[in-house]
Amino acid sequence: AGVALLTGMRSAGFMLFLVLPFLLLWLLYSLWVAWRQPMQRPITVVKVLLWALTLASVGAVHWVYARSDRQEADSAVAAVLDYQRRHGDYPMSLADVGVAVERGRGPRYSFDKGRPTLFYPSTFIVFEQYLYDFDAKEWVYRAD
């Protein structure tokens, strides 16, 4: 439960990489126990399945985070591009195009020195983000 709560938070999925080596060692040990001690086999299988379910659940949570954040960011991009098409210039903020953003979450936008910048943080790895390239009209992954 602790691993699921810790790694299931936004931008905390990278911590799975810290847990995974220990889990792999434990899995090897569990396989050895299940092979050498048939009486322990049922409980060992249950433990392995619980860990597999935990890891799959964390992966599913981050997949949902990534999909919802990309959809929210795509909506913001569409609103900014529509504003630019109608007014000939980019908006000063997302509020100018009617996009409400929760504090600390969602896409971030700025318009500085004639250049728009729109990005949102990675949902799996802290300090990494997806940046929208308005010239190429595509998302670019920016690693830290």
Phi, psi and omega in degrees: 000321180296317179296317180296316180293319182290313184273348180276353179285155177303137178063017180244004181297334180301336181293345173300326180294336175281328183275328187304316179301319179293321178295322178294319176297317178297321179297316177299316177298316180297321177296320178297315179298315181297326181284317185277334184233088184303332180291333180273351187303312182299315181291325178294318178297318178298316179298315180297318179294323177295319177294320179296319178295320178299311180295320178295322179295317178298317177299318179295319179299315180291328176296316178296316176304311183297317180295314183291321178294321178294319178297318178297318180291321177298322177296320178295318178299315180299320179293319179295315180294323177295317177299316180296321180294320182283324186253350179083355178215163181279153179289161178280333180207167177291333177297330179293338180253007176083019179262117178269130182240132176292144178295128178082002181212154177094183182289150176244140184224144171212155176230108186223133178055040177076007182238126176277147176227126177224129179209165171218150184287150174296141180273351184252320184239125182295146178073001176255155187208165173251125183248133179273125177268105183292335178285313181274349182058049179208160177275140179237128178279126181243108179279152180278000000 
